[in-house]
């Protein structure tokens, strides 16, 4: 069973309709959809809640997606490969090999690697997870037959402290081991 899970907490009136466009674009692409409404302590907390609930519903694969993703080509089901973590192209290009905008996670990988680190606020949690996937020997790649539209994230001044804090935590945890976002992990 494939479940698409979407943490949704957007309260910005200017972004109304984003979730409905997302849901319309992925209609029929999965067996079930779970939308987690309400703001959580951190974004990784929301991701973990979505994954816990989806796998608890019996999902074999969870496609975790931002609420502002629109499928523009291919099929979500093509992201579901046993034992591998697969992402689509974002805006027609390789954004980075693993990113938390949207990816498919098999149940067996979730059991092997575990939850996202909730010590991250928003940023760097996906890079941390990519390091953990690599260390666990899990193949991570992009299926270029699947494409999604994702608006550029707004990095406003109000988020600068979270970016800095999360980057410092990542460096404390892993050292200055950075991976080329568009390259191999």
C-alpha positions in Angstrom: 0.0 0.0 0.0 1.3 3.5 -0.9 0.3 6.4 1.3 1.1 10.1 0.4 1.6 12.0 3.7 1.5 15.8 3.8 2.3 17.8 6.9 0.1 20.9 6.5 0.3 23.8 8.9 0.4 26.8 6.6 -1.7 29.6 7.9 -0.5 32.3 5.4 -3.7 33.5 3.7 -1.6 34.2 0.6 -0.9 30.5 0.2 -4.6 29.4 0.4 -5.3 26.8 -2.3 -1.8 25.4 -2.3 -2.9 22.2 -0.6 -5.9 21.7 -2.9 -3.6 22.2 -6.0 -1.2 19.6 -4.5 -4.0 17.1 -3.8 -5.5 17.6 -7.3 -2.2 17.0 -9.0 -1.6 13.7 -7.2 -5.2 12.3 -7.4 -5.1 8.5 -8.1 -1.3 8.3 -7.5 -1.5 6.3 -4.2 -3.8 4.1 -2.2 -4.4 6.7 0.5 -3.6 10.2 1.5 -2.9 11.5 5.0 -2.8 15.2 5.7 -1.5 16.1 9.1 -3.0 19.4 10.0 -1.7 21.7 12.7 1.7 23.1 13.5 4.1 20.8 15.3 7.2 21.7 17.5 9.5 21.2 14.5 9.2 20.2 10.9 11.0 16.9 11.5 8.4 16.2 14.3 5.7 16.7 11.7 7.5 14.4 9.2 7.9 11.7 11.9 4.2 11.9 12.9 3.2 11.5 9.2 5.5 8.5 8.8 4.4 6.9 12.0 0.8 7.3 11.2 1.2 6.1 7.6 3.2 3.0 8.4 0.7 2.4 11.3 -2.0 2.4 8.7 -0.2 -0.5 7.0 1.7 1.5 4.3 4.6 -0.3 2.5 5.7 3.0 1.1 5.2 6.6 2.3 5.6 9.5 -0.1 6.3 12.4 2.2 5.5 15.6 0.4 5.4 19.3 1.1 1.9 20.8 0.9 3.0 23.1 -2.0 4.3 20.4 -4.4 2.5 19.8 -7.7 3.1 16.7 -9.8 3.8 17.8 -13.3 5.1 14.6 -14.9 5.3 10.9 -14.3 3.7 8.9 -11.6 4.3 8.9 -7.8 4.2 5.1 -7.8 7.4 5.1 -9.8 9.2 6.5 -6.7 8.4 3.4 -4.8 11.3 1.0 -5.0 11.9 -1.6 -2.2 14.9 -0.9 -0.1 15.7 2.4 -1.8 14.8 6.1 -1.2 13.8 7.9 -4.4 13.0 11.5 -5.1 11.7 13.2 -8.3 13.1 16.0 -10.3 12.2 19.3 -8.7 11.3 22.1 -11.2 12.8 20.0 -14.0 16.2 19.6 -12.4 18.2 17.8 -9.8 17.8 19.8 -6.7 19.8 17.4 -4.6 19.9 13.6 -4.4 17.8 13.5 -1.2 15.6 16.4 -0.1 12.6 16.5 2.2 10.4 18.5 -0.3 9.2 15.1 -1.5 10.6 11.5 -1.4 9.4 7.9 -1.2 10.4 6.0 1.9 9.9 2.2 2.1 8.8 0.7 5.5 12.0 -1.5 5.7 14.3 1.6 5.3 12.3 3.5 8.0 12.8 0.5 10.3 16.5 0.4 9.5 17.3 4.1 9.7 14.7 5.4 12.1 13.1 8.7 12.5 14.2 12.2 11.5 16.3 13.9 14.2 13.8 16.3 15.9 16.6 18.4 17.3 16.6 20.2 14.0 14.0 22.9 13.7 13.5 23.0 9.9 16.8 23.1 8.0 19.5 20.4 7.7 17.3 17.6 8.9 17.1 16.1 5.4 20.9 16.4 5.0 21.3 14.6 8.3 18.9 11.9 7.2 20.9 11.6 3.9 24.1 11.0 6.0 22.3 8.3 8.0 20.9 6.7 4.8 24.5 6.5 3.4 25.9 5.1 6.6 23.1 2.4 6.6 24.0 1.5 2.9 20.6 2.5 1.6 20.6 3.5 -2.1 19.3 7.0 -2.7 18.6 8.4 -6.1 16.4 10.6 -8.3 13.9 9.1 -10.8 14.0 11.6 -13.6 10.7 10.4 -15.1 8.9 12.0 -12.2 8.8 15.8 -12.0 7.3 18.1 -9.4 6.8 21.8 -9.3 8.0 23.4 -6.1 8.1 27.2 -5.5 11.4 28.5 -4.3 11.5 28.4 -0.5 11.3 31.9 1.1 14.4 32.3 3.3 13.3 35.3 5.2 15.1 37.0 8.0 12.8 35.5 10.5 14.2 32.1 9.5 17.9 33.0 9.6 18.3 32.1 13.3 16.8 28.6 12.6 19.1 28.1 9.6 22.2 29.1 11.6 21.1 27.0 14.6 20.4 23.9 12.5 23.6 24.2 10.6 25.6 24.5 13.8 23.8 21.4 15.2 24.6 19.5 12.0 28.3 20.4 12.2 28.4 19.5 15.8 26.9 16.1 15.0 28.8 15.2 11.8 31.7 17.7 11.6 32.2 19.7 8.4 31.3 16.7 6.2 29.2 18.3 3.6 27.9 16.5 0.5 27.5 18.1 -2.9 23.7 18.6 -3.0 23.5 17.7 -6.6 26.0 14.9 -6.4 26.3 11.4 -4.9 26.0 11.0 -1.2 
